[in-house]
Amino acid sequence: MIVTGKELLSKAKAGKYAVPALNVDNLESVIGVLRAAEETGKSIIVQTIPRTLDYGGVGTYSAMIRALYGGGADICIHLDHGGSEEICRKCIEKGYTSVMIDGSALPFEENVKLTARVADIAHAAGVSVEGELGTIGGKEQTEGKISYTDPKQAREFAMRTGVDSLAVGVGTAHGVYKGVPHIAVDRIYEIAALTDVPLVLHGASGLSDEVIRNCIAAGITKINFATQLRQAFTEGLRRALAKAPEAFDPKAYLPEAIEYVKNAAVGIINLCCGM
């Protein structure tokens, strides 16, 4: 079934594993991640960022996912890094079952008010909500220094906003890491000790398997992957075109890109689910 993020993350928290949240950009990446879920039999979150929605249309990706989903493992359709109440409303109207409202660049009180408003709207529609406290490097639409999430503020934020999950700043970054990142796993333990809300790790592409396992053990319940899947798609496409440089029918060379995305997603799913 297509379910809310809250349903998936509640099970993951109880089972002490993480649900992989896989960013998609086009038809081929949607096909690839859904095939990975079917092959593994594991639940996933399929998500898009606002820039992707600007590129392809707010309703396009939800429609594709719903049309291609063949049943089996439960999945969730999620907006990643929604920057406004408006984009969250639009995604809810178009069939998303989970939205993230990212007010992390705002002062604490403004972040609380914005997140609580979106949570009220989403919950009234039967949709789950992810908030963010602290910042994550290389963010899609914001600039600024990384700040780690304060555990006591995280508890207050979760209580006052009613979010179903909370993205935390612990040293991760979006995009490609330059050098070896230092992830404050101890901070995850501290936050998890003070709140029962499932915690979310952004910017996981490029982290070692060991770090990811340590983060899950510390209390992370949802892990976002985007760059790794985009790299896989591009590598598959390059290899296909190199083997058949005269090809001009996308249906002839895009299947290899789909296969690369699927294989990358299978590896991510198995890592997050402890296989």
N, C-alpha and C positions, 0 to 999 in steps of 0.2 A: 504493500500500500504506500501511497504518498502521504506522509505524516508530518507532524510538526517537529521542529528541532528539539523541543522540550521532551517529546516522547522518546526520541533516540538517545538524548543525553542522559535522561533519567536511568535508562537501562545500562548505559555505558558506565555511569558513575557507580551504580550498584555492582556492576561486573568488573570494575577497576580496569577498564580499557578505554581507548579513545576512539571517537568516530572521526574518520578522515573527511575533511571538507575540501572538495575538489573544485577548483575554479575552471569554468569553461568559457570559451570565446567564440565558438562556431559550431556548426552542425557536427563536424568530425570529432571535436573534443567531447561533445555530448554523447555521441555514439560510443566513443572509446571508454569513457568512465562508466557508462551504463553497462557495457559489456563486461567490464571488470567487476562490477557489483554482481552481475549474473554469474560470472565464472566462480567467484569466491563465495557467493551466497551471503555476503556481509553487507550490512547497511552502510550507506554513504550519505553525505550532504552534498548536493550539487549546487554550486553557488556562482554568482556573477557580481562583478563590481560595477559601479555606476558608469565608468568609462566604456565598459562592454555594452551596457544598455544604451548609451549615447550612440554607439556604433551600429547596433543592430535593432534597437527598439525595445521598449520596456516589456511588451507582451510577447516578444518573439521567443525568448529562451524558455520561459515557462511553458509555452505552447509546444516547443520542440521536445522538451523533457517529458511532458505528459503524453505526447504522441508516440514517443519512442520507448517509454517505460513499459516493460513487458510483464511486470509483476515479480514475484519472488521476494528478495530482500526488500525491506522497507527503505524508502529514501525520503529526503526532505529537499525542498527547493528554497534556497536561501539568498537573500540580498546581503552581500558583503560590503561593509563600510559605507552604508547609506549616510549621506552627509546632511540630510534635511528631513523634516517631517513629510514634505511633499513627495520625495522619492519613495519613502516607506509606504505612504498611502497608495501611490500608483502601483507598487509591486504587490501590495495586498489585494488591490482590485484585480490584478492580472493573474492571480492564482499562486503567488508565493506563499509558502506555509511557514516561513520564518523570515524575519528581517533584522538587520543590525542597524542601529542608530549610533553613529560615532560622533559623540560630542567631546571627545578627549582633548581637543585643542582649546575648549572653553574653560573658564574658571569652574571650579568644582560645583558651586551652586547652580550655575547655568547648565552644566552638564546634567545634573540631577533633574532639573525642571524639564529640559528637552527630552531626556530619556524616559521620564515618567509619563509625559504626554504621549509619546509614541507607544509606550507599553500599554497605556489605557486603550488607545485606538486599536492596536494589534490584538490584544486580548479579547476585546469586544467582538472581533472578527474570527476568533479561534486560531490566531496566529501567534507564534512564539517570538520573543525578542531577545537579542543580544546587545549588550551595552559595552562600552570600553572605558577603562580608567587607567591612567598612565598612557604613555605613547609608545608607538612602534616605529622603528626607523624606516626611511624610504617610503613613507605612506603615499598612496596614489594621488591624493589631492591636497595634502597639507605638507608644510615644511616646519622644521623646528628640531630642538634637541630632544633626545630620548629621555623620558623620566620614568623611573620604576614605579610600579603601583604600590601605594602605601597600604599595608594589610588592614589597619583600622579604618581607613577611608573606604576600602573595598567592602567591608562589612556594612558600614553606614550607607554606602551607595546602593548595595543590593537591597537592603531593607527599605530604603526610601523610594526606589524606582520600581521595584517589583519585576526586575529583569529575570529572564529564565536562564541566562548564561552571561558570563562576564569575561571579556577579553582583557588580559593583563599585560602590562609592560614589564618584561623581565630580561631585556637585552636582545630580543630578536629584531629582525628587519625584513622588509619586503625587498624582493629583487635578488640580485646576486651578491653574496657576501664577499667582501674584500678581506682576506685573512680569515683566521679562525675566530668565530664569535664566542663571546663569553656569556653563557646563559646562567642567570641567577636562580638555580634550581632551589636553593634554600628559601628564596623569596616566595616561590610557588608553595612550598610547604607551609610557610607562615600565613599566606593568604587563605589556603585551603583549611587551615586550622580555625579560622575565624568566620568562615561563611560556608553554607551548604550549597551555594549556587555553583553549578558546573563551571569550570574555568576553561578558557579558550586560549590557545597558543597560535599566534599569527606568525607568518614568515618562517615556516618550517623547511622550505626548500633549501637544501645546502647544509642542514644540520646533520650530524652523524646519527646513525641508528642508536648508538649508546646514549647520546644526549636526549633523543626523543623518548627512549624507554625510561630514562631517569625523570623526564618531565611528566610522563604518564604516572609513574610511581609516586611522584610528588603531589599529584592531584589534578593534572590536566585531563579534560574529558573530550575536548574537540580540538583538532589540529588542522590548520589551514595550509593547503599546498596550491600554488599557482605557477610559479616560475618553473619548477621541475616539469610540470605537464606541458607548458609552452615550449620548453627546450626539447622535450620528447617529440612533440608534434613537428617542430621545425627540423629536427634531425631525421625523422622518418620521411618528411617531404623532400629534403635534400638528397637523401639516398635514393629515393624513387626516381627523382628527376635525373640524377647522375647515371642511373642504370638505363634510363630511356629518355635521353635528351631531346628526342624528336616528338615525344608525347605531347598532345595538346588537349586531350580529353581529361578533365579533372577526375572523372570516375575511374580512370586508369591508374593514376598515381596517388590519389588521396587515400586509398585503402591502406597503404603502408604507413602513412601518418597516423591513421586511426589505430593501427596495430601497435605502434610505438606508444601512443597515449594509453591504450589499454594495458600494455605491459608495465608501464610506469605506475599506473593506478593500482594494478594488482600488487606490486611490490609495496606501495604505500599502505594499502589496506591490510596486508598481512603484517606489516610492521606495527601499525596502530592497534590491531586486534590481537597481537601477541602470538602470531604464528611463526 
